[in-house]
Amino acid sequence: MRKKLNLSLVALALAATSFTACNSGSQNTENNADAADTVATQEIQVVPVADSKAFPGASLEISSITSEKVGTDSARITVKYDVKNFTLTEHTDDMNADHMANSKEGQHIHFILDNTPYTALYKPENTTMVKLGTEHYLLSFLSRSYHESIKEEGAAVLKHFRIDENGTLSDLPLPKDASLFYSRPKGEYTGADTERVLLDFYVWNTDLKDGKKVKATINGTDFLLDNWGPYEILNAPKGELTVNLSLVDQNGNPLSGDNVSINRTVTLK
């Protein structure tokens, strides 16, 4: 039977211990050290991440998106971006970069096509292949070097399009209902990177302040997340880590739509 936990209650409990994620400076560093020493005796936990470096005015736009037919059944899609007030390949300089999996290549763009695992872009462009006669969602957003998304307004762009049988791209209307896109965790984690695993997602047409929540099911345990922000998974066991993210209403009922639930499996070694 799954255990159901409301993150608000979890956060209150954590606030009474050294796991608080709301302090900054040296106190936060001491708390992080305490957490690393004690999580081994506890079950999986999900706690908010504090003190991420802000990027006011950072913006991302698609400057062009083109397609061409390749062979008999595919099209090559080329996307180019315009990035402002944000430096790709620069390393994010804040405390979280010291205790999370951090890209050696620095800040980047997360390119998420149809809610599949993202491609990290260190240059403002990408080319990918899709099948003819198919419909797609492309979410792109700016990311810190340790893979946490920039959630300020204008730092992400969503594209909904179709590729016809001739390889021609045409825009489709954007969804009006709430959508959810998966970002982290991703891939394989080793060594110290397994101690604090970033849980991060992107919502569209909601900021979770309207009563909606994200239900995160991690190795069979449910956590209800009522704030759109980054989280850390603590005390995850080595081996496969299964993560399901889904949008639910204020009563916990799953929402319907094209992008409302995603399953992913990562490995901790």
Secondary structure as a PSIPRED ss2 file (coil, helix, strand):
# PSIPRED VFORMAT (PSIPRED V4.0)

   1 M C   1.000  0.000  0.000
   2 R C   1.000  0.000  0.000
   3 K E   0.000  0.000  1.000
   4 K E   0.000  0.000  1.000
   5 L E   0.000  0.000  1.000
   6 N E   0.000  0.000  1.000
   7 L H   0.000  1.000  0.000
   8 S H   0.000  1.000  0.000
   9 L H   0.000  1.000  0.000
  10 V H   0.000  1.000  0.000
  11 A H   0.000  1.000  0.000
  12 L H   0.000  1.000  0.000
  13 A H   0.000  1.000  0.000
  14 L H   0.000  1.000  0.000
  15 A H   0.000  1.000  0.000
  16 A C   1.000  0.000  0.000
  17 T C   1.000  0.000  0.000
  18 S C   1.000  0.000  0.000
  19 F C   1.000  0.000  0.000
  20 T C   1.000  0.000  0.000
  21 A C   1.000  0.000  0.000
  22 C C   1.000  0.000  0.000
  23 N C   1.000  0.000  0.000
  24 S C   1.000  0.000  0.000
  25 G H   0.000  1.000  0.000
  26 S H   0.000  1.000  0.000
  27 Q H   0.000  1.000  0.000
  28 N H   0.000  1.000  0.000
  29 T H   0.000  1.000  0.000
  30 E H   0.000  1.000  0.000
  31 N H   0.000  1.000  0.000
  32 N H   0.000  1.000  0.000
  33 A H   0.000  1.000  0.000
  34 D H   0.000  1.000  0.000
  35 A H   0.000  1.000  0.000
  36 A H   0.000  1.000  0.000
  37 D H   0.000  1.000  0.000
  38 T H   0.000  1.000  0.000
  39 V H   0.000  1.000  0.000
  40 A H   0.000  1.000  0.000
  41 T H   0.000  1.000  0.000
  42 Q C   1.000  0.000  0.000
  43 E C   1.000  0.000  0.000
  44 I C   1.000  0.000  0.000
  45 Q E   0.000  0.000  1.000
  46 V E   0.000  0.000  1.000
  47 V E   0.000  0.000  1.000
  48 P E   0.000  0.000  1.000
  49 V C   1.000  0.000  0.000
  50 A C   1.000  0.000  0.000
  51 D C   1.000  0.000  0.000
  52 S C   1.000  0.000  0.000
  53 K C   1.000  0.000  0.000
  54 A C   1.000  0.000  0.000
  55 F C   1.000  0.000  0.000
  56 P C   1.000  0.000  0.000
  57 G C   1.000  0.000  0.000
  58 A C   1.000  0.000  0.000
  59 S E   0.000  0.000  1.000
  60 L E   0.000  0.000  1.000
  61 E E   0.000  0.000  1.000
  62 I E   0.000  0.000  1.000
  63 S E   0.000  0.000  1.000
  64 S E   0.000  0.000  1.000
  65 I E   0.000  0.000  1.000
  66 T E   0.000  0.000  1.000
  67 S E   0.000  0.000  1.000
  68 E E   0.000  0.000  1.000
  69 K E   0.000  0.000  1.000
  70 V E   0.000  0.000  1.000
  71 G C   1.000  0.000  0.000
  72 T C   1.000  0.000  0.000
  73 D C   1.000  0.000  0.000
  74 S E   0.000  0.000  1.000
  75 A E   0.000  0.000  1.000
  76 R E   0.000  0.000  1.000
  77 I E   0.000  0.000  1.000
  78 T E   0.000  0.000  1.000
  79 V E   0.000  0.000  1.000
  80 K E   0.000  0.000  1.000
  81 Y E   0.000  0.000  1.000
  82 D E   0.000  0.000  1.000
  83 V E   0.000  0.000  1.000
  84 K E   0.000  0.000  1.000
  85 N C   1.000  0.000  0.000
  86 F C   1.000  0.000  0.000
  87 T C   1.000  0.000  0.000
  88 L C   1.000  0.000  0.000
  89 T C   1.000  0.000  0.000
  90 E C   1.000  0.000  0.000
  91 H C   1.000  0.000  0.000
  92 T C   1.000  0.000  0.000
  93 D C   1.000  0.000  0.000
  94 D C   1.000  0.000  0.000
  95 M H   0.000  1.000  0.000
  96 N H   0.000  1.000  0.000
  97 A H   0.000  1.000  0.000
  98 D H   0.000  1.000  0.000
  99 H C   1.000  0.000  0.000
 100 M C   1.000  0.000  0.000
 101 A C   1.000  0.000  0.000
 102 N C   1.000  0.000  0.000
 103 S C   1.000  0.000  0.000
 104 K C   1.000  0.000  0.000
 105 E C   1.000  0.000  0.000
 106 G C   1.000  0.000  0.000
 107 Q C   1.000  0.000  0.000
 108 H E   0.000  0.000  1.000
 109 I E   0.000  0.000  1.000
 110 H E   0.000  0.000  1.000
 111 F E   0.000  0.000  1.000
 112 I E   0.000  0.000  1.000
 113 L E   0.000  0.000  1.000
 114 D C   1.000  0.000  0.000
 115 N C   1.000  0.000  0.000
 116 T C   1.000  0.000  0.000
 117 P C   1.000  0.000  0.000
 118 Y C   1.000  0.000  0.000
 119 T E   0.000  0.000  1.000
 120 A E   0.000  0.000  1.000
 121 L E   0.000  0.000  1.000
 122 Y C   1.000  0.000  0.000
 123 K C   1.000  0.000  0.000
 124 P C   1.000  0.000  0.000
 125 E E   0.000  0.000  1.000
 126 N E   0.000  0.000  1.000
 127 T E   0.000  0.000  1.000
 128 T E   0.000  0.000  1.000
 129 M E   0.000  0.000  1.000
 130 V E   0.000  0.000  1.000
 131 K E   0.000  0.000  1.000
 132 L C   1.000  0.000  0.000
 133 G C   1.000  0.000  0.000
 134 T E   0.000  0.000  1.000
 135 E E   0.000  0.000  1.000
 136 H E   0.000  0.000  1.000
 137 Y E   0.000  0.000  1.000
 138 L E   0.000  0.000  1.000
 139 L E   0.000  0.000  1.000
 140 S E   0.000  0.000  1.000
 141 F E   0.000  0.000  1.000
 142 L E   0.000  0.000  1.000
 143 S E   0.000  0.000  1.000
 144 R C   1.000  0.000  0.000
 145 S C   1.000  0.000  0.000
 146 Y C   1.000  0.000  0.000
 147 H C   1.000  0.000  0.000
 148 E C   1.000  0.000  0.000
 149 S E   0.000  0.000  1.000
 150 I C   1.000  0.000  0.000
 151 K C   1.000  0.000  0.000
 152 E C   1.000  0.000  0.000
 153 E C   1.000  0.000  0.000
 154 G C   1.000  0.000  0.000
 155 A C   1.000  0.000  0.000
 156 A E   0.000  0.000  1.000
 157 V E   0.000  0.000  1.000
 158 L E   0.000  0.000  1.000
 159 K E   0.000  0.000  1.000
 160 H E   0.000  0.000  1.000
 161 F E   0.000  0.000  1.000
 162 R E   0.000  0.000  1.000
 163 I E   0.000  0.000  1.000
 164 D C   1.000  0.000  0.000
 165 E C   1.000  0.000  0.000
 166 N C   1.000  0.000  0.000
 167 G C   1.000  0.000  0.000
 168 T C   1.000  0.000  0.000
 169 L E   0.000  0.000  1.000
 170 S E   0.000  0.000  1.000
 171 D E   0.000  0.000  1.000
 172 L C   1.000  0.000  0.000
 173 P C   1.000  0.000  0.000
 174 L C   1.000  0.000  0.000
 175 P C   1.000  0.000  0.000
 176 K C   1.000  0.000  0.000
 177 D C   1.000  0.000  0.000
 178 A C   1.000  0.000  0.000
 179 S E   0.000  0.000  1.000
 180 L E   0.000  0.000  1.000
 181 F E   0.000  0.000  1.000
 182 Y E   0.000  0.000  1.000
 183 S E   0.000  0.000  1.000
 184 R E   0.000  0.000  1.000
 185 P C   1.000  0.000  0.000
 186 K C   1.000  0.000  0.000
 187 G C   1.000  0.000  0.000
 188 E E   0.000  0.000  1.000
 189 Y E   0.000  0.000  1.000
 190 T C   1.000  0.000  0.000
 191 G H   0.000  1.000  0.000
 192 A H   0.000  1.000  0.000
 193 D H   0.000  1.000  0.000
 194 T H   0.000  1.000  0.000
 195 E C   1.000  0.000  0.000
 196 R E   0.000  0.000  1.000
 197 V E   0.000  0.000  1.000
 198 L E   0.000  0.000  1.000
 199 L E   0.000  0.000  1.000
 200 D E   0.000  0.000  1.000
 201 F E   0.000  0.000  1.000
 202 Y E   0.000  0.000  1.000
 203 V E   0.000  0.000  1.000
 204 W E   0.000  0.000  1.000
 205 N C   1.000  0.000  0.000
 206 T C   1.000  0.000  0.000
 207 D C   1.000  0.000  0.000
 208 L C   1.000  0.000  0.000
 209 K C   1.000  0.000  0.000
 210 D C   1.000  0.000  0.000
 211 G C   1.000  0.000  0.000
 212 K C   1.000  0.000  0.000
 213 K E   0.000  0.000  1.000
 214 V E   0.000  0.000  1.000
 215 K E   0.000  0.000  1.000
 216 A E   0.000  0.000  1.000
 217 T E   0.000  0.000  1.000
 218 I E   0.000  0.000  1.000
 219 N C   1.000  0.000  0.000
 220 G C   1.000  0.000  0.000
 221 T E   0.000  0.000  1.000
 222 D E   0.000  0.000  1.000
 223 F E   0.000  0.000  1.000
 224 L E   0.000  0.000  1.000
 225 L E   0.000  0.000  1.000
 226 D C   1.000  0.000  0.000
 227 N C   1.000  0.000  0.000
 228 W C   1.000  0.000  0.000
 229 G C   1.000  0.000  0.000
 230 P C   1.000  0.000  0.000
 231 Y E   0.000  0.000  1.000
 232 E E   0.000  0.000  1.000
 233 I E   0.000  0.000  1.000
 234 L E   0.000  0.000  1.000
 235 N C   1.000  0.000  0.000
 236 A C   1.000  0.000  0.000
 237 P C   1.000  0.000  0.000
 238 K C   1.000  0.000  0.000
 239 G E   0.000  0.000  1.000
 240 E E   0.000  0.000  1.000
 241 L E   0.000  0.000  1.000
 242 T E   0.000  0.000  1.000
 243 V E   0.000  0.000  1.000
 244 N E   0.000  0.000  1.000
 245 L E   0.000  0.000  1.000
 246 S E   0.000  0.000  1.000
 247 L E   0.000  0.000  1.000
 248 V E   0.000  0.000  1.000
 249 D C   1.000  0.000  0.000
 250 Q C   1.000  0.000  0.000
 251 N C   1.000  0.000  0.000
 252 G C   1.000  0.000  0.000
 253 N C   1.000  0.000  0.000
 254 P E   0.000  0.000  1.000
 255 L C   1.000  0.000  0.000
 256 S C   1.000  0.000  0.000
 257 G C   1.000  0.000  0.000
 258 D C   1.000  0.000  0.000
 259 N C   1.000  0.000  0.000
 260 V C   1.000  0.000  0.000
 261 S E   0.000  0.000  1.000
 262 I E   0.000  0.000  1.000
 263 N E   0.000  0.000  1.000
 264 R E   0.000  0.000  1.000
 265 T E   0.000  0.000  1.000
 266 V E   0.000  0.000  1.000
 267 T E   0.000  0.000  1.000
 268 L E   0.000  0.000  1.000
 269 K C   1.000  0.000  0.000
